[in-house]
Amino acid sequence: MGTQYYTAASLDGFIATEDHSLDWLFPLVDINATSYPQFIQGVGALAMGSSTYEWMLRHLVHAPGAPEGGAPWPYAQPTWVFSSRKLEAIAGSDVRFVKGDVRPVHEAMRAAANGKNIWLVGGGDLVGQFFDAGLLDEIIVQVGSVTLGQGQPLLPRRIALPRRLELMEAKRFGPGMAELRYQVLPA
């Protein structure tokens, strides 16, 4: 069981545009042709920030063409959303709104994950908080063959010695994506 940051980023290190759009990502690869289907089977709990949650509401739950009242939440796993603001809840989902220190929430997530991995969906600042607390085990990033110039950074933290990243694996997914898997070594 580990805590993993699984995401996609542009070649210049951004996970989304300045306005949190992911439109750059979808033309690059079919998600079913990546490691995602296998990855999600090993996930027992998720965490995300409010911007990621709101993007999911706009583009999945309340997307144009969604049924009246919205589409169902896409994850069966319990999801923790870190936010200092009040956000819309989704009926029938196991979404929990929290704020503050990630450490006690991580303990609750570990218990709920029941031996499976914890997926830090994003954004980068939230992942940085897990890293700072020594709770991040892996970074799995699919790098797309596009540059954005600016936007939401993959990780707005400097990760330097004595804690470092060790490249464990590199894979190609079609002509537009490469997946890099890093283990976060303890300090």
BALOBA-1460 file (C-alpha; in Angstrom, 3 decimals):
// residues 187
<rec num="1" residu="m" x="0.000" y="0.000" z="0.000"/>
<rec num="2" residu="g" x="1.358" y="3.389" z="-0.961"/>
<rec num="3" residu="t" x="0.396" y="7.000" z="-1.494"/>
<rec num="4" residu="q" x="0.730" y="7.827" z="-5.185"/>
<rec num="5" residu="y" x="0.521" y="10.984" z="-7.252"/>
<rec num="6" residu="y" x="-0.764" y="9.727" z="-10.609"/>
<rec num="7" residu="t" x="-1.227" y="12.485" z="-13.172"/>
<rec num="8" residu="a" x="-0.432" y="13.785" z="-16.632"/>
<rec num="9" residu="a" x="1.688" y="16.821" z="-17.419"/>
<rec num="10" residu="s" x="2.796" y="18.779" z="-20.430"/>
<rec num="11" residu="l" x="6.400" y="18.500" z="-21.540"/>
<rec num="12" residu="d" x="7.088" y="21.819" z="-19.786"/>
<rec num="13" residu="g" x="5.655" y="20.595" z="-16.469"/>
<rec num="14" residu="f" x="2.053" y="21.805" z="-16.252"/>
<rec num="15" residu="i" x="-0.951" y="19.623" z="-15.319"/>
<rec num="16" residu="a" x="-3.514" y="22.172" z="-16.524"/>
<rec num="17" residu="t" x="-3.722" y="25.563" z="-18.165"/>
<rec num="18" residu="e" x="-3.989" y="28.744" z="-16.109"/>
<rec num="19" residu="d" x="-7.794" y="28.382" z="-16.123"/>
<rec num="20" residu="h" x="-7.533" y="24.712" z="-15.016"/>
<rec num="21" residu="s" x="-8.389" y="23.277" z="-18.451"/>
<rec num="22" residu="l" x="-7.295" y="19.768" z="-19.422"/>
<rec num="23" residu="d" x="-8.342" y="20.117" z="-23.059"/>
<rec num="24" residu="w" x="-4.696" y="19.802" z="-24.124"/>
<rec num="25" residu="l" x="-4.532" y="16.250" z="-22.738"/>
<rec num="26" residu="f" x="-7.395" y="14.318" z="-24.308"/>
<rec num="27" residu="p" x="-6.259" y="14.373" z="-27.970"/>
<rec num="28" residu="l" x="-2.896" y="12.840" z="-27.031"/>
<rec num="29" residu="v" x="-3.948" y="9.347" z="-25.947"/>
<rec num="30" residu="d" x="-6.913" y="7.089" z="-25.202"/>
<rec num="31" residu="i" x="-6.985" y="6.641" z="-21.412"/>
<rec num="32" residu="n" x="-7.771" y="2.939" z="-21.878"/>
<rec num="33" residu="a" x="-4.465" y="2.539" z="-23.751"/>
<rec num="34" residu="t" x="-2.510" y="3.795" z="-20.707"/>
<rec num="35" residu="s" x="-1.768" y="2.286" z="-17.307"/>
<rec num="36" residu="y" x="-4.909" y="3.908" z="-15.839"/>
<rec num="37" residu="p" x="-7.247" y="0.854" z="-16.016"/>
<rec num="38" residu="q" x="-4.749" y="-1.251" z="-14.048"/>
<rec num="39" residu="f" x="-3.800" y="1.642" z="-11.747"/>
<rec num="40" residu="i" x="-7.364" y="2.415" z="-10.629"/>
<rec num="41" residu="q" x="-7.957" y="-1.234" z="-9.665"/>
<rec num="42" residu="g" x="-5.295" y="-0.839" z="-6.967"/>
<rec num="43" residu="v" x="-6.766" y="2.371" z="-5.520"/>
<rec num="44" residu="g" x="-8.688" y="2.242" z="-2.229"/>
<rec num="45" residu="a" x="-9.026" y="5.975" z="-1.469"/>
<rec num="46" residu="l" x="-8.542" y="9.300" z="-3.255"/>
<rec num="47" residu="a" x="-7.602" y="12.851" z="-2.295"/>
<rec num="48" residu="m" x="-7.898" y="16.002" z="-4.351"/>
<rec num="49" residu="g" x="-7.955" y="19.751" z="-3.994"/>
<rec num="50" residu="s" x="-10.956" y="21.972" z="-4.605"/>
<rec num="51" residu="s" x="-9.894" y="23.024" z="-8.129"/>
<rec num="52" residu="t" x="-9.647" y="19.397" z="-9.233"/>
<rec num="53" residu="y" x="-13.007" y="18.598" z="-7.628"/>
<rec num="54" residu="e" x="-14.680" y="21.586" z="-9.264"/>
<rec num="55" residu="w" x="-13.213" y="20.594" z="-12.652"/>
<rec num="56" residu="m" x="-14.701" y="17.120" z="-12.202"/>
<rec num="57" residu="l" x="-18.084" y="18.611" z="-11.348"/>
<rec num="58" residu="r" x="-18.034" y="20.813" z="-14.471"/>
<rec num="59" residu="h" x="-16.686" y="18.227" z="-16.903"/>
<rec num="60" residu="l" x="-18.035" y="14.909" z="-15.610"/>
<rec num="61" residu="v" x="-20.935" y="15.306" z="-13.202"/>
<rec num="62" residu="h" x="-22.586" y="18.395" z="-14.748"/>
<rec num="63" residu="a" x="-21.140" y="18.085" z="-18.241"/>
<rec num="64" residu="p" x="-23.311" y="19.094" z="-21.185"/>
<rec num="65" residu="g" x="-25.520" y="16.125" z="-21.958"/>
<rec num="66" residu="a" x="-25.360" y="14.761" z="-18.397"/>
<rec num="67" residu="p" x="-28.678" y="13.480" z="-17.031"/>
<rec num="68" residu="e" x="-30.937" y="15.840" z="-15.095"/>
<rec num="69" residu="g" x="-29.412" y="16.248" z="-11.637"/>
<rec num="70" residu="g" x="-25.986" y="15.256" z="-12.983"/>
<rec num="71" residu="a" x="-24.048" y="12.124" z="-13.820"/>
<rec num="72" residu="p" x="-22.902" y="9.899" z="-10.957"/>
<rec num="73" residu="w" x="-19.574" y="10.505" z="-9.249"/>
<rec num="74" residu="p" x="-17.029" y="8.464" z="-11.239"/>
<rec num="75" residu="y" x="-15.316" y="6.775" z="-8.276"/>
<rec num="76" residu="a" x="-16.583" y="4.048" z="-5.963"/>
<rec num="77" residu="q" x="-13.671" y="4.680" z="-3.586"/>
<rec num="78" residu="p" x="-14.029" y="7.179" z="-0.745"/>
<rec num="79" residu="t" x="-12.717" y="10.588" z="-1.793"/>
<rec num="80" residu="w" x="-11.357" y="13.357" z="0.429"/>
<rec num="81" residu="v" x="-11.568" y="16.881" z="-0.982"/>
<rec num="82" residu="f" x="-9.289" y="19.428" z="0.693"/>
<rec num="83" residu="s" x="-10.837" y="22.888" z="0.629"/>
<rec num="84" residu="s" x="-11.325" y="25.890" z="2.855"/>
<rec num="85" residu="r" x="-14.511" y="26.725" z="0.941"/>
<rec num="86" residu="k" x="-17.945" y="25.122" z="1.036"/>
<rec num="87" residu="l" x="-18.377" y="22.969" z="-2.072"/>
<rec num="88" residu="e" x="-21.293" y="21.169" z="-3.673"/>
<rec num="89" residu="a" x="-21.853" y="17.626" z="-2.429"/>
<rec num="90" residu="i" x="-22.843" y="14.848" z="-4.825"/>
<rec num="91" residu="a" x="-25.761" y="12.679" z="-3.786"/>
<rec num="92" residu="g" x="-24.886" y="9.001" z="-3.482"/>
<rec num="93" residu="s" x="-21.116" y="9.563" z="-3.441"/>
<rec num="94" residu="d" x="-18.591" y="8.978" z="-0.682"/>
<rec num="95" residu="v" x="-16.993" y="12.435" z="-0.911"/>
<rec num="96" residu="r" x="-15.672" y="13.931" z="2.326"/>
<rec num="97" residu="f" x="-14.732" y="17.595" z="2.628"/>
<rec num="98" residu="v" x="-11.736" y="18.384" z="4.853"/>
<rec num="99" residu="k" x="-9.240" y="21.154" z="5.494"/>
<rec num="100" residu="g" x="-6.018" y="21.599" z="7.383"/>
<rec num="101" residu="d" x="-3.115" y="19.258" z="8.032"/>
<rec num="102" residu="v" x="-2.931" y="16.272" z="5.656"/>
<rec num="103" residu="r" x="-1.468" y="13.911" z="8.307"/>
<rec num="104" residu="p" x="-4.633" y="13.028" z="10.260"/>
<rec num="105" residu="v" x="-6.620" y="12.819" z="7.037"/>
<rec num="106" residu="h" x="-3.996" y="10.460" z="5.598"/>
<rec num="107" residu="e" x="-4.530" y="8.129" z="8.573"/>
<rec num="108" residu="a" x="-8.277" y="8.036" z="7.861"/>
<rec num="109" residu="m" x="-7.563" y="7.438" z="4.173"/>
<rec num="110" residu="r" x="-5.205" y="4.538" z="4.956"/>
<rec num="111" residu="a" x="-7.892" y="2.912" z="7.076"/>
<rec num="112" residu="a" x="-10.533" y="3.377" z="4.373"/>
<rec num="113" residu="a" x="-8.207" y="2.139" z="1.612"/>
<rec num="114" residu="n" x="-8.113" y="-1.251" z="3.348"/>
<rec num="115" residu="g" x="-4.678" y="-2.291" z="2.093"/>
<rec num="116" residu="k" x="-4.960" y="-0.616" z="-1.324"/>
<rec num="117" residu="n" x="-3.171" y="2.490" z="-2.580"/>
<rec num="118" residu="i" x="-4.117" y="6.107" z="-1.951"/>
<rec num="119" residu="w" x="-4.337" y="8.208" z="-5.111"/>
<rec num="120" residu="l" x="-3.477" y="11.874" z="-4.843"/>
<rec num="121" residu="v" x="-5.409" y="13.085" z="-7.863"/>
<rec num="122" residu="g" x="-4.141" y="16.677" z="-7.634"/>
<rec num="123" residu="g" x="-3.397" y="19.448" z="-7.623"/>
<rec num="124" residu="g" x="0.273" y="19.945" z="-7.219"/>
<rec num="125" residu="d" x="0.103" y="22.060" z="-4.056"/>
<rec num="126" residu="l" x="-1.894" y="19.382" z="-2.219"/>
<rec num="127" residu="v" x="0.581" y="16.726" z="-3.350"/>
<rec num="128" residu="g" x="3.366" y="18.994" z="-2.097"/>
<rec num="129" residu="q" x="1.738" y="19.027" z="1.336"/>
<rec num="130" residu="f" x="1.746" y="15.198" z="1.411"/>
<rec num="131" residu="f" x="5.396" y="15.254" z="0.293"/>
<rec num="132" residu="d" x="6.336" y="17.802" z="2.974"/>
<rec num="133" residu="a" x="4.704" y="15.560" z="5.611"/>
<rec num="134" residu="g" x="6.713" y="12.528" z="4.380"/>
<rec num="135" residu="l" x="3.561" y="10.776" z="3.147"/>
<rec num="136" residu="l" x="4.215" y="10.565" z="-0.610"/>
<rec num="137" residu="d" x="5.589" y="7.233" z="-1.843"/>
<rec num="138" residu="e" x="5.395" y="7.456" z="-5.640"/>
<rec num="139" residu="i" x="4.972" y="9.925" z="-8.465"/>
<rec num="140" residu="i" x="3.585" y="8.496" z="-11.687"/>
<rec num="141" residu="v" x="3.414" y="11.125" z="-14.400"/>
<rec num="142" residu="q" x="2.395" y="10.707" z="-17.995"/>
<rec num="143" residu="v" x="4.239" y="13.374" z="-19.963"/>
<rec num="144" residu="g" x="2.440" y="14.606" z="-23.056"/>
<rec num="145" residu="s" x="4.052" y="15.818" z="-26.268"/>
<rec num="146" residu="v" x="2.756" y="19.366" z="-25.892"/>
<rec num="147" residu="t" x="3.963" y="22.532" z="-24.161"/>
<rec num="148" residu="l" x="1.605" y="24.966" z="-22.459"/>
<rec num="149" residu="g" x="4.013" y="27.804" z="-21.629"/>
<rec num="150" residu="q" x="2.263" y="28.442" z="-18.317"/>
<rec num="151" residu="g" x="-0.442" y="26.977" z="-16.137"/>
<rec num="152" residu="q" x="-0.869" y="24.826" z="-13.042"/>
<rec num="153" residu="p" x="2.512" y="23.256" z="-12.183"/>
<rec num="154" residu="l" x="3.041" y="19.536" z="-11.749"/>
<rec num="155" residu="l" x="4.588" y="20.186" z="-8.325"/>
<rec num="156" residu="p" x="5.062" y="23.701" z="-6.979"/>
<rec num="157" residu="r" x="7.758" y="22.426" z="-4.592"/>
<rec num="158" residu="r" x="11.452" y="21.863" z="-4.880"/>
<rec num="159" residu="i" x="12.260" y="18.223" z="-4.209"/>
<rec num="160" residu="a" x="15.937" y="18.068" z="-3.350"/>
<rec num="161" residu="l" x="18.400" y="16.061" z="-1.309"/>
<rec num="162" residu="p" x="18.384" y="14.485" z="1.215"/>
<rec num="163" residu="r" x="14.970" y="13.273" z="-0.003"/>
<rec num="164" residu="r" x="15.091" y="12.406" z="-3.670"/>
<rec num="165" residu="l" x="13.264" y="10.672" z="-6.463"/>
<rec num="166" residu="e" x="14.435" y="7.430" z="-8.048"/>
<rec num="167" residu="l" x="13.219" y="6.633" z="-11.564"/>
<rec num="168" residu="m" x="11.760" y="3.124" z="-11.407"/>
<rec num="169" residu="e" x="10.223" y="2.771" z="-14.865"/>
<rec num="170" residu="a" x="9.621" y="4.573" z="-18.166"/>
<rec num="171" residu="k" x="6.979" y="3.484" z="-20.708"/>
<rec num="172" residu="r" x="5.648" y="4.800" z="-24.007"/>
<rec num="173" residu="f" x="1.912" y="5.056" z="-24.655"/>
<rec num="174" residu="g" x="1.299" y="5.755" z="-28.324"/>
<rec num="175" residu="p" x="3.002" y="8.577" z="-30.181"/>
<rec num="176" residu="g" x="2.088" y="11.279" z="-27.667"/>
<rec num="177" residu="m" x="2.728" y="10.061" z="-24.111"/>
<rec num="178" residu="a" x="5.513" y="8.673" z="-21.962"/>
<rec num="179" residu="e" x="4.917" y="7.490" z="-18.396"/>
<rec num="180" residu="l" x="7.593" y="8.011" z="-15.753"/>
<rec num="181" residu="r" x="7.330" y="6.226" z="-12.412"/>
<rec num="182" residu="y" x="9.383" y="7.598" z="-9.525"/>
<rec num="183" residu="q" x="9.788" y="6.237" z="-6.031"/>
<rec num="184" residu="v" x="10.108" y="8.903" z="-3.338"/>
<rec num="185" residu="l" x="13.022" y="7.847" z="-1.180"/>
<rec num="186" residu="p" x="12.859" y="8.672" z="2.539"/>
<rec num="187" residu="a" x="14.884" y="11.578" z="3.883"/>
